Amino acid sequence: MGVKRIRLRTVFIQYLLSLGACTLLLAFLCLGVFTLLMQYGMIVPANHTEQSIAKSWDVLQRAPQITEEMIPWGAEYAVLDQQKNYISGNIPKERALDILQKNQSSCNLMGTNCSDVIEREHEVIVLQYAIVPQFTSNFLHNTLPNPQLTLLLFFVVLMLLEVILISGFFARRLSQKMASLQEAAHHIEAKNLDFTVVYSGVSEIDEVLSSLEQLREELKKSLEQQWNLEQMKKEQISALAHDIKTPLTIIQGNADLLIDSDLAENQQEYIGYISKNADQIEQYMATLIEISNTRKQISPRSKWVATDAFIQQIRMQLDALVVPKRLQIEFHQDNNLPPEVLIDDELLHRAVMNVLANAVEYSPYESVIYLQVEAKQDRWSITVADSGSGFTSEGLQSALKQFYRGDSSRTSKSHYGLGLYIADTIVRQHQGSLHISNSPLTGGGQVRIDIPVRGVR
C-alpha cells in the first residue's frame, strides 16, 4: 500500500498523552500566575492575617479603645463587655457569642474558619479570619472567591477548553482518515465501480477499505458478467425472433392460399384461426425485437374497453388453442363485472394469452382448463388453472423471472421462460398484480391476474 499505518489504539494513546501534557502545562501556568501575583503583592500568603494578629496582639490588649482601623487586614471582629453585651464590630452578635463560648483559638480542617479571643481589662475582642491566600485588592477580595478557588475555577475552565480543542483536532483527524471509507461506500452505493481506493494509514480502517476493494472488484466482475449475459439474452431473443419470421411467413402464406380455396365452413373457421394468430405472432415478434433492441418497456395506452367483448375475444382464442390437445374448457364469468374497463386491450390481451398458452402447454391431452372472470370490490380478476403437474417450490419463487424455465416436467423444448415474465410486466404496468399458485381444484398450476377498477365511465 505504500502508506505507514498506525492502529486506532495508537491514535487513542496519542489523544490521552496530548490531554495529559496540556493539562500539566495548564497546571504549571496557573501555578506560575499564582506565584507572580504573590511576588507583586496582589495576593498575600495564607498565614498573613494570622501573623498580623500575632503582631497586633499586645496593641489590641492595651489600646484604650478598639477601632476598625486597628484590626489586622483580612480579619473580622466584635467587641463585647464583661456582661457579653455587644459594643462594636462587624461580626454578628450571635456568631460572636458562639465563638466566645468556646473561649479558645480554633480553626477548621480547611482553615477557612479560624477564630481568636483577646481578653482586655473590661472587654473581650472576638476575631474571625481564614488561613487562605487573599487578594490585596478590596474589589477582588469582595468580588471573587479566594485566590486558590479562583485559580482552580480558572484551571477547570481552561481544561474544558483544552478538552474541546484537542478532541476537535483528533475528531477532524479521524474524519479525514474515515473520508476514504465514506468515499468508497458512496461510490459503491452509486454503482460507480471504476474508482481507486485511497488508504487512510489507520490499520483498522484500511482493513475495511481492503474488504471494500475486494467487494468492488467482485461487484464489477459480477456486473460485467450480468451485462454480458443480458447481451447474450438480447442476441438470443433477436435471433429467435428472426428465425421465427421464416416459418411464420410460410404459415401466413399458406393460410392465405387456403382461405381462397374451396373449403368446408369448419375448415374455413380453423384457417381463420391460423391466419389471425399468425398476424398476432408477427406483432408480438415486432414488439419483442423492439424491447430487445431498446431495453425500454412498452408503455400502456389505456382506453375504455367493453368488458364482455374483451372476455369474448379471449374465449374465442382459447377455443382455438385447446383444439390440438382436445382440452375441455370450464368457463365461469361473474354477472357483476364492470361494463367497461380502462386498459390497453392489446397489451392485456397479450398477457392473458401468454398465461393461457402456458396452461394449454402444461395440460395433458383431453384434460380440463379452468377460466374464471370475477369482480371483487375494487378489482376484477382473471384466473386460469391447468391440469398439469403444478409449480414446484422453486417455480413458485422464480416463475415470474425472465428466462426461468423451471423443471423438465413443466417445460417443453419450445419454452423460453418469457410468457409469465411478459404477462407480469404488462399487468404491473396496469397497476395490477399477478399471483401464481397450485390449484386446490386440479393440483395443476394456477395464475390469477388482478386489475384495479379505475372508475366507471
Salt bridges, closest charged atoms under 4 A:
GLU76 OE1 - ARG95 NH1 3.37
GLU121 OE2 - HIS122 NE2 3.44
GLU123 OE1 - ARG120 NE 3.00
GLU183 OE2 - HIS187 NE2 3.65
GLU189 OE1 - HIS186 ND1 3.92
ASP194 OD1 - LYS220 NZ 2.78
GLU204 OE2 - ARG7 NH2 3.25
GLU213 OE2 - ARG216 NH2 2.94
ASP243 OD1 - HIS242 ND1 3.94
ASP319 OD1 - ARG315 NE 3.23
GLU330 OE1 - HIS332 NE2 4.00
GLU340 OE2 - ARG457 NH2 2.96
ASP345 OD1 - LYS303 NZ 3.80
GLU361 OE1 - HIS415 ND1 3.95
GLU366 OE2 - ARG326 NH1 3.82
GLU374 OE2 - LYS376 NZ 3.94
ASP386 OD2 - ARG410 NH1 3.72
ASP424 OD2 - ARG428 NE 3.01
ASP450 OD1 - ARG379 NH1 3.07
ASP450 OD2 - HIS435 NE2 3.33
ASP450 OD2 - ARG448 NH2 2.94
